[in-house]
């Protein structure tokens, strides 16, 4: 027998819109965008959709994006190639940092020190060692820092967190997480504008502290393909999965990291793998037992549409999460453990059975003893958008001066183990991580 129940998760969207409409003139927030690519432009649109938010400045190293920003948001925008000019402006309250990864920590620290609140795209850092400097900048500035990994604001992972804490699947012992695509279009294969040239691109500024190489626009517009500027599968996608996992399990991170994979299909000059798998061991804490996490990303996986999700495996059931919601499948616990005594002598079998039945007396089966397998489905509203809710959380933190849902410590505890999968992969070794001190070895 089995039963299936469907539950609808309550969205805070309507209440949030009502609250947002009550924003006073004194609560007006003026934001600036640093890095006007696809993700940065999307982040900006989300924030501008909330009342009381205005865009006053945009920075990018490609002039075409600065021109496009004015086409979209108006000629009144201040635009520049130099992010320092943005940070020097008194009319900027908060900045969105959506540059290539190798600029994240440097601009974040500078922005916090300049008195700006910061929404920084994930991963928070390019190298693990940069993380503590970001945390220190947040602490000394007293400003808001939120990392842009939206799973922590999703109703799906909020429900998963609640169910795990309630013991819905018993004792957690393993988690699988995956993201399968059949294309590299998008974040990895952005189109290269035909007018790209040294005249309209500040090449040296893009490179920053990265190795000096001749002008090659593919490195700018497809920067995720290169370790000099990006963090590969680990920083783009593993960090998302780890953020969702840490939120759902209340974990601070793993202690051991292993990884493998390879460049299987997209052999187009990139120097990072397109298939990557990792195993991470999580220690026992006050909030969860020890468990193992298996991660997988594949960019040529044969699927028609992108597929990603989690499978939480417990002693009494399994919980699946995906954008469609949460499904919990449980089975009734065994009434008795059973036995395997067929190879024992008859005398030993008789002795075993006598002891066994004293411990587990045989009872008559009743209808009440029948316990069906059960499946519960928790479905978010059709209009639920985790990206929007993550930006709502940031704007609320800024206005109310309350801690961010994904601050520098959370950001490093997600980015550190994610980036360690790169180290494990390229160095071909097992890496250690201390989730409390946030240090690697």
C-alpha positions as CSV (number, residue, x, y, z in Angstrom):
1,X,0.0,0.0,0.0
2,X,1.1,3.6,-0.6
3,X,-0.3,7.0,0.0
4,X,0.7,10.3,-1.6
5,X,-0.1,13.7,-0.2
6,X,0.4,17.1,-1.9
7,X,1.1,20.2,0.1
8,X,1.4,23.8,-1.2
9,X,4.1,25.9,0.3
10,X,3.0,29.4,1.4
11,X,4.8,32.2,-0.4
12,X,5.8,35.4,1.3
13,X,5.7,37.2,-2.1
14,X,2.3,38.9,-1.6
15,X,3.2,40.1,1.9
16,X,6.5,41.2,0.7
17,X,5.1,43.3,-2.1
18,X,2.6,45.0,0.4
19,X,5.5,45.8,2.7
20,X,7.7,47.1,-0.1
21,X,4.9,49.4,-1.3
22,X,5.1,51.2,2.1
23,X,8.7,52.3,1.5
24,X,9.1,55.9,2.5
25,X,11.1,58.5,0.6
26,X,13.7,58.3,3.3
27,X,14.2,54.6,2.5
28,X,15.1,55.2,-1.1
29,X,18.2,53.1,-2.0
30,X,20.5,54.1,-4.8
31,X,22.5,51.2,-6.2
32,X,25.3,50.8,-8.7
33,X,26.3,47.9,-10.8
34,X,29.9,46.7,-11.2
35,X,30.1,44.2,-14.0
36,X,27.2,44.6,-16.5
37,X,27.2,41.1,-18.0
38,X,24.3,38.7,-18.0
39,X,24.2,38.0,-14.3
40,X,24.9,41.5,-13.2
41,X,22.2,42.9,-15.5
42,X,19.7,40.3,-14.2
43,X,20.6,41.1,-10.6
44,X,20.0,44.8,-11.3
45,X,16.6,44.1,-12.9
46,X,15.5,42.2,-9.8
47,X,16.5,44.9,-7.4
48,X,14.9,47.7,-9.5
49,X,11.6,45.8,-9.5
50,X,11.3,46.7,-5.8
51,X,9.9,50.1,-4.9
52,X,12.3,52.7,-3.6
53,X,15.4,51.4,-5.5
54,X,17.2,53.4,-8.2
55,X,20.2,52.7,-10.3
56,X,22.6,55.6,-10.5
57,X,25.9,54.2,-11.9
58,X,27.3,51.3,-14.0
59,X,30.8,50.0,-14.4
60,X,32.2,47.6,-17.0
61,X,35.4,47.2,-19.0
62,X,33.5,46.9,-22.3
63,X,32.1,50.1,-23.6
64,X,29.3,48.3,-25.4
65,X,27.8,47.3,-22.1
66,X,28.0,50.8,-20.8
67,X,26.1,52.0,-23.8
68,X,23.6,49.3,-23.5
69,X,23.0,50.1,-19.8
70,X,22.0,53.7,-20.9
71,X,19.8,52.2,-23.6
72,X,18.0,50.2,-20.9
73,X,18.1,52.4,-17.8
74,X,18.5,55.9,-19.2
75,X,21.1,58.4,-20.3
76,X,21.2,59.9,-16.7
77,X,23.4,56.9,-15.6
78,X,26.9,57.6,-14.7
79,X,29.1,55.0,-16.5
80,X,32.8,54.2,-16.1
81,X,35.4,51.5,-16.7
82,X,36.9,52.1,-13.3
83,X,35.0,50.7,-10.3
84,X,36.9,53.1,-8.0
85,X,34.9,56.0,-9.5
86,X,31.7,54.2,-8.5
87,X,32.9,53.7,-4.9
88,X,33.9,57.3,-4.6
89,X,30.4,58.5,-5.3
90,X,28.4,59.8,-2.3
91,X,25.1,59.0,-4.0
92,X,25.7,55.2,-4.1
93,X,24.3,53.3,-1.1
94,X,24.9,49.8,-2.3
95,X,26.7,48.0,-5.1
96,X,26.1,44.8,-7.0
97,X,29.4,43.1,-7.8
98,X,29.0,40.7,-10.8
99,X,32.5,40.8,-12.3
100,X,34.6,37.7,-13.2
101,X,35.6,35.8,-10.0
102,X,39.1,37.1,-9.8
103,X,37.8,40.6,-9.0
104,X,35.2,39.6,-6.4
105,X,37.2,39.9,-3.2
106,X,39.2,42.9,-4.2
107,X,36.2,45.0,-5.2
108,X,34.1,43.7,-2.3
109,X,36.7,44.8,0.3
110,X,37.1,48.2,-1.4
111,X,33.4,48.7,-1.5
112,X,32.9,47.8,2.2
113,X,35.7,50.1,3.2
114,X,34.1,52.8,1.2
115,X,31.0,52.5,3.2
116,X,28.9,50.7,0.6
117,X,26.6,47.7,1.3
118,X,27.5,44.9,-1.1
119,X,25.7,42.2,-3.0
120,X,28.5,40.0,-4.4
121,X,27.8,37.2,-6.9
122,X,29.1,33.8,-5.9
123,X,31.6,32.5,-5.3
124,X,32.6,35.1,-2.8
125,X,36.3,34.6,-3.6
126,X,38.6,33.4,-6.4
127,X,41.1,31.8,-3.9
128,X,40.2,30.4,-0.5
129,X,42.9,32.5,1.1
130,X,41.1,35.7,0.2
131,X,38.1,34.8,2.3
132,X,39.2,36.0,5.7
133,X,40.1,39.4,4.3
134,X,36.6,39.8,3.0
135,X,35.1,38.7,6.4
136,X,37.4,41.2,8.2
137,X,36.3,44.0,5.9
138,X,32.7,43.3,6.5
139,X,33.2,43.2,10.3
140,X,35.2,46.4,10.5
141,X,32.9,48.3,8.1
142,X,29.7,47.3,9.8
143,X,28.1,47.2,6.3
144,X,25.9,44.6,4.8
145,X,27.4,41.9,2.7
146,X,25.3,39.2,1.0
147,X,26.6,36.6,-1.4
148,X,24.5,35.8,-4.4
149,X,23.6,32.1,-4.1
150,X,19.8,32.2,-4.1
151,X,19.2,28.6,-2.8
152,X,19.2,29.9,0.8
153,X,16.2,32.1,0.0
154,X,14.2,29.4,-1.7
155,X,11.0,28.0,-0.2
156,X,12.1,24.6,-1.3
157,X,15.3,24.6,0.8
158,X,13.4,26.3,3.7
159,X,11.0,23.3,3.7
160,X,13.9,20.8,3.4
161,X,15.5,22.4,6.4
162,X,12.3,22.1,8.4
163,X,11.7,18.5,7.4
164,X,15.3,17.4,8.2
165,X,15.1,19.1,11.6
166,X,11.8,17.3,12.3
167,X,13.4,13.9,11.4
168,X,11.1,13.3,8.4
169,X,13.5,10.8,6.9
170,X,15.1,9.6,10.2
171,X,18.9,9.9,10.5
172,X,20.6,11.5,7.5
173,X,23.5,9.5,6.2
174,X,24.1,10.5,2.6
175,X,23.3,13.3,0.2
176,X,23.5,13.4,-3.6
177,X,23.4,16.6,-5.5
178,X,23.7,17.1,-9.3
179,X,23.3,19.5,-12.1
180,X,23.2,18.2,-15.7
181,X,23.1,20.3,-18.8
182,X,23.4,19.4,-22.4
183,X,25.0,22.7,-23.5
184,X,27.6,25.2,-22.4
185,X,25.6,28.1,-23.8
186,X,24.9,30.8,-21.3
187,X,27.3,31.4,-18.4
188,X,30.1,29.5,-20.2
189,X,29.6,30.3,-23.9
190,X,28.5,33.9,-24.0
191,X,28.5,35.3,-27.5
192,X,31.4,37.6,-28.4
193,X,30.4,41.0,-29.7
194,X,31.7,41.5,-33.3
195,X,33.0,45.0,-32.4
196,X,35.2,43.8,-29.5
197,X,38.6,45.5,-29.8
198,X,41.3,47.1,-27.7
199,X,39.7,50.4,-28.4
200,X,36.4,49.7,-26.6
201,X,37.7,47.2,-24.0
202,X,40.0,48.0,-21.1
203,X,42.0,44.8,-21.4
204,X,44.6,45.6,-18.6
205,X,41.8,46.4,-16.2
206,X,40.0,43.1,-17.0
207,X,43.2,41.2,-16.4
208,X,43.9,42.9,-13.1
209,X,46.2,40.6,-11.0
210,X,45.8,37.8,-13.5
211,X,48.8,36.8,-15.8
212,X,49.4,39.3,-18.5
213,X,48.4,38.0,-21.9
214,X,47.8,39.6,-25.3
215,X,44.3,40.8,-26.1
216,X,41.9,37.9,-26.7
217,X,38.2,38.8,-26.3
218,X,37.2,35.1,-25.8
219,X,38.9,35.3,-22.4
220,X,36.8,38.2,-21.4
221,X,33.4,37.1,-22.7
222,X,33.9,33.4,-21.8
223,X,36.0,34.0,-18.7
224,X,34.5,31.0,-16.8
225,X,36.4,28.7,-19.1
226,X,39.8,29.9,-17.7
227,X,41.2,29.4,-14.2
228,X,43.0,32.7,-14.4
229,X,39.6,34.5,-14.1
230,X,37.0,31.9,-13.0
231,X,36.7,29.0,-10.7
232,X,35.2,26.4,-13.1
233,X,32.4,24.0,-12.3
234,X,33.3,24.4,-8.6
235,X,32.8,28.1,-8.2
236,X,29.9,28.3,-10.7
237,X,27.8,25.4,-9.6
238,X,29.2,23.3,-6.8
239,X,29.1,26.4,-4.6
240,X,25.3,26.8,-5.3
241,X,24.8,23.2,-4.3
242,X,26.8,23.6,-1.1
243,X,25.0,26.8,-0.2
244,X,21.6,25.0,-0.4
245,X,23.0,22.0,1.5
246,X,24.5,24.0,4.3
247,X,21.3,26.0,4.7
248,X,19.1,22.8,4.7
249,X,21.3,20.8,7.1
250,X,22.5,23.7,9.2
251,X,26.0,22.5,8.5
252,X,29.2,24.6,8.6
253,X,31.0,22.4,6.1
254,X,32.9,19.2,5.4
255,X,36.3,18.1,6.7
256,X,37.5,16.0,3.7
257,X,37.2,16.7,0.0
258,X,37.9,14.5,-3.1
259,X,37.3,15.1,-6.8
260,X,37.6,13.7,-10.2
261,X,36.3,14.4,-13.7
262,X,37.8,15.7,-17.0
263,X,37.4,17.7,-20.1
264,X,35.3,15.3,-22.0
265,X,33.4,17.2,-24.7
266,X,33.9,21.0,-24.7
267,X,37.5,21.0,-26.0
268,X,37.4,24.6,-27.1
269,X,40.5,26.0,-25.4
270,X,39.1,26.0,-21.9
271,X,41.3,24.8,-19.1
272,X,38.7,23.6,-16.7
273,X,36.7,20.3,-16.8
274,X,33.2,20.0,-18.2
275,X,32.5,16.9,-16.1
276,X,33.2,16.9,-12.4
277,X,32.4,14.7,-9.5
278,X,33.3,15.2,-5.9
279,X,32.9,13.5,-2.5
280,X,32.8,15.5,0.7
281,X,32.7,14.0,4.2
282,X,30.7,16.0,6.8
283,X,31.4,15.5,10.5
284,X,28.8,15.0,13.2
285,X,27.6,18.2,14.8
286,X,24.9,19.3,17.2
287,X,22.5,19.8,14.2
288,X,23.2,16.7,12.1
289,X,24.9,13.3,12.2
290,X,28.0,12.7,10.0
291,X,27.2,12.1,6.4
292,X,28.8,12.0,2.9
293,X,27.9,14.3,0.1
294,X,28.3,13.3,-3.6
295,X,28.3,16.2,-6.2
296,X,28.1,15.9,-9.9
297,X,28.0,18.4,-12.8
298,X,28.0,17.4,-16.5
299,X,27.8,19.9,-19.4
300,X,27.1,17.3,-22.1
301,X,24.7,14.9,-20.3
302,X,22.2,14.0,-23.0
303,X,19.2,15.6,-21.2
304,X,16.7,17.7,-23.0
305,X,16.5,20.3,-20.3
306,X,18.7,21.2,-17.4
307,X,18.2,18.9,-14.4
308,X,19.4,19.6,-10.9
309,X,18.4,18.7,-7.4
310,X,19.3,16.9,-4.1
311,X,18.6,13.4,-2.8
312,X,18.8,13.3,1.0
313,X,19.0,9.7,2.1
314,X,18.0,8.8,5.7
315,X,17.4,5.8,7.8
316,X,13.6,5.9,7.3
317,X,13.2,7.5,3.9
318,X,14.4,9.7,1.1
319,X,13.8,13.4,0.4
320,X,14.2,14.8,-3.1
321,X,14.4,18.5,-3.8
322,X,14.2,20.3,-7.2
323,X,12.8,23.6,-8.4
324,X,9.4,21.8,-8.6
325,X,9.4,21.3,-4.8
326,X,10.2,18.7,-2.1
327,X,9.2,15.1,-2.1
328,X,9.5,12.9,1.0
329,X,9.2,9.1,0.6
330,X,9.1,7.1,3.8
331,X,8.8,3.4,4.6
332,X,7.6,1.9,7.9
333,X,10.3,0.8,10.2
334,X,10.9,-3.0,10.5
335,X,9.0,-4.5,13.4
336,X,11.9,-6.8,14.2
337,X,15.4,-7.1,12.7
338,X,15.1,-10.7,11.3
339,X,17.8,-13.3,11.3
340,X,20.0,-15.6,9.1
341,X,20.6,-18.8,11.0
342,X,20.3,-21.4,8.2
343,X,23.9,-22.6,8.5
344,X,23.9,-23.0,12.2
345,X,23.5,-26.5,13.8
346,X,19.9,-27.4,14.8
347,X,20.7,-27.0,18.5
348,X,22.2,-23.5,18.0
349,X,19.3,-22.5,15.8
350,X,16.8,-23.6,18.5
351,X,18.8,-21.7,21.1
352,X,19.0,-18.6,18.9
353,X,15.2,-18.7,18.1
354,X,14.3,-19.1,21.8
355,X,16.4,-16.0,22.7
356,X,15.1,-14.1,19.7
357,X,11.4,-14.7,20.6
358,X,12.0,-13.7,24.2
359,X,13.2,-10.4,22.8
360,X,10.7,-10.1,20.0
361,X,7.5,-12.0,21.1
362,X,5.3,-13.2,18.2
363,X,2.1,-11.3,18.1
364,X,-1.1,-11.6,16.1
365,X,-1.2,-9.3,13.1
366,X,-4.0,-6.7,13.2
367,X,-5.2,-4.2,10.6
368,X,-3.8,-1.4,12.8
369,X,-0.3,-3.0,12.4
370,X,-0.4,-2.3,8.6
371,X,1.6,0.9,7.9
372,X,1.7,2.1,4.3
373,X,4.6,3.5,2.5
374,X,4.0,7.3,2.2
375,X,4.9,10.1,-0.1
376,X,4.5,13.8,0.7
377,X,5.0,16.4,-2.0
378,X,5.6,20.1,-1.1
379,X,5.0,22.4,-4.0
380,X,5.9,26.1,-4.1
381,X,3.6,28.6,-5.7
382,X,4.0,29.1,-9.4
383,X,5.2,32.6,-9.0
384,X,7.9,31.7,-6.4
385,X,11.3,33.0,-7.6
386,X,14.3,32.3,-5.4
387,X,16.4,34.9,-7.2
388,X,13.8,37.6,-6.4
389,X,13.5,36.5,-2.8
390,X,17.2,36.6,-2.4
391,X,17.4,40.2,-3.6
392,X,14.4,41.0,-1.4
393,X,16.4,39.6,1.6
394,X,19.4,41.8,0.7
395,X,17.3,45.0,0.4
396,X,15.5,44.2,3.7
397,X,18.9,43.7,5.4
398,X,20.1,47.1,4.0
399,X,17.0,49.0,5.0
400,X,16.6,47.3,8.4
401,X,20.4,47.1,9.1
402,X,20.0,43.4,10.1
403,X,22.4,40.6,9.4
404,X,22.4,39.1,5.9
405,X,21.1,35.6,5.3
406,X,24.3,34.8,3.4
407,X,27.1,36.9,4.9
408,X,30.9,36.6,4.5
409,X,31.3,33.7,6.9
410,X,28.5,31.7,5.2
411,X,30.0,32.7,1.8
412,X,33.4,31.4,2.7
413,X,32.1,28.2,4.3
414,X,30.4,27.4,1.0
415,X,33.1,28.7,-1.4
416,X,36.0,27.1,0.6
417,X,35.0,23.5,0.2
418,X,33.7,24.2,-3.4
419,X,37.1,25.6,-4.4
420,X,38.9,22.7,-2.6
421,X,37.3,20.4,-5.2
422,X,39.3,22.2,-7.8
423,X,42.5,21.8,-5.7
424,X,41.7,18.1,-5.2
425,X,41.1,17.6,-9.0
426,X,44.1,19.5,-10.3
427,X,46.5,18.3,-7.6
428,X,45.1,14.8,-7.7
429,X,45.0,14.5,-3.9
430,X,42.6,14.5,-1.0
431,X,42.1,17.9,0.7
432,X,41.3,18.7,4.3
433,X,39.0,21.5,5.4
434,X,38.4,22.9,8.9
435,X,34.8,24.3,8.8
436,X,35.3,26.2,12.1
437,X,38.5,28.0,11.3
438,X,37.8,28.0,7.5
439,X,41.3,26.9,6.6
440,X,42.5,24.3,4.1
441,X,45.3,21.8,4.1
